[in-house]
């Protein structure tokens, strides 16, 4: 038998087959967050609101902190409530619909990129999107963004398709997804959608389509589809001006939805205020879009350098219009950027695949291998600093890393673009699997609310527990019993702080300690907490106690 040529490898796989395998791992990565308890404050707050919907059999009125709640629209709560109705109150049943919407966003990212740039760009864009660091982290702190990420790119895709072919079917779906996005975050969801479609039509001078009456039809259907949200706000607040909201009576839910929650935050004149930095999102992207931020910035720069030669302007217009708006806003949080990551992913994938010169390929290899090494070092340092109780469980992802890299080395020559790309993806998968399966589960022992609820469910099942002089959204969600709130002393089982115990004593109450729980907000990590040597100094404490009135 003649020997095989050196360039021929038995059992070779196509790039598409390797991509399917990698995407399967990426889906597992997203679902690995299902077993991590919901983070406080916002994630647990939203879970509690959806739980209250189901318990009260009331899907129109929103309640939190024991009173009427006016902040976010209803759609994410409706989705979580539907999941609770089907599966019960669990960590995974709250996160599941959000992750499914995120994966829907990955599917539409693929479809959109496929239509714009072809198969390879579409496949790589999906990998870039599902490895973007903040998007993966957000699966542990589920808010509105996973829903928005899927809904916005879906709306853009269907409006894009409505321009290319008989439009009624796609226009209707585009309006539906737009309406759901508005019912998730408010009317500012129109910005990335409108900027993507409108920007492309303007820059390509398709004036007939810019002024087409189909957009009026789309707007009319969008207005029709958001009627459930408007009705819910109207009946909860506008019909009841006597209700006290934000310390005032006469608060209009419709005005808040259309103005205060959007323009009020942007101009910092609404009831919820922030402090903005115009460069906040520029440096946030450096970690939020890891392991691809350098490629993203290079892609944007190159896009502008070759502006007139670009085949499409959907992605750049949708992404940058939203990015600029967020940068000018006075209310800024890192997770806001997640909704435009599909656009960033397509731009980045297209740029990487356009690198053909020796200089360009060397830039890509040097950049990504540097990031791979830095991520590997960061993971090891993080483990050594934190020292999770699982001990040497980190050897599991290390072993998986070695196996995966051996496979990639077998599948690709190390100098090719494909090898660099998929090794970057592999490093991100393994680092985030470590975070989701080892680091975060260990850290959650310091989220006092979920730990105290678990303890109470096991030791005093069904007994109501009062929150005294503090909030704990995770305790309220995870406890399988009523959770009243009070700032005045009360007898019974109480979950409180050391300051709360002092207050109880001063009012003539005594208590029996049931259990102490270390406390830290895991969503707000800092170095004193991460370092095991200094962790004790960073921890607070909360207690579960049985309180009784001392006889005079």
Secondary structure, DSSP 8 states (H G I E B T S, - for coil): -----TT--TT---HHHHHHHHHHHHHHHHHGGGGS---TTHHHHHHHHHHHHHHHT-SS--EETTEE--SS-SHHHHHHHHHHHHH-S-HHHHHHHHHHHHHHHHHHHHHHHHHHH-HHHHHHHHHHHHH-HHHHHTTTS--SHHHHHHHHHHHHHHHHHHHHS--HHHHHHHHHHHHHHHHHH-TTHHHHHHHHHHHHHHHTT-HHHHT-THHHHHHHHHHHHTHHHHHHHIIIIIT-TTS-BTTBSS--HHHIIIIIIIIIHHHT-SSS-----TTHHHHHHHHHTTT-HHHHHHHHHHHHHTGGG-S--HHHHHHHHHHHHHHHSS---GGGGGGGHHHHHHHHHHHHHT--SHHHHHHHHHHHHHHHHHHHHHHHHHHHHH--TTGGGHHHHHHHHHHHHHHHHHHS-TTSHHHHHHHHHHHHHHHHHHIIIIIHHHHGGG-HHHHHHHHHHHHSTT---EEESS--HHHHHH-SS---EESS---EEEEEEHHHHHHHHHTTEEEEEEEEEEE--GGG--HHHHSTTTHHHH-EEEEEEEEEE---
